[in-house]
């Protein structure tokens, strides 16, 4: 049943999030401003609320789903570094100090 969902990318990259947030703010602000002006001119507060809600739902529809346009810049992850096992449950700083002491002794 849910096999068809695997074709969707369910994430956004950081650039996509930036664009989505900018689009969301722009649509809400524009609709709120236009709604305020029209509501003031028509002397009906319901016009202001209606246009603001329409702007909210349109911007939510455009920005909340992870559309492919928001996943164009994938992250480049660093390779995992292998670290030798720390012996005797020492913390990392103690481990490094012990290694330095061992090097000094061998010289």
JOLIN-V50671 format. One record per run of one state. SS is the DSSP state (H for helix, E for strand, - for the rest). FROM is the first residue (numbers start at 1). TO is the last residue. Records with the same first field share a line. If there is no record, write none. Layout:
SS=FROM-TO + FROM-TO
This chain:
-=1-2 + 8-13 + 43-44 + 64-67 + 71-86 + 90-91 + 107-107
H=3-7 + 14-42 + 45-63 + 68-70 + 87-89 + 92-106
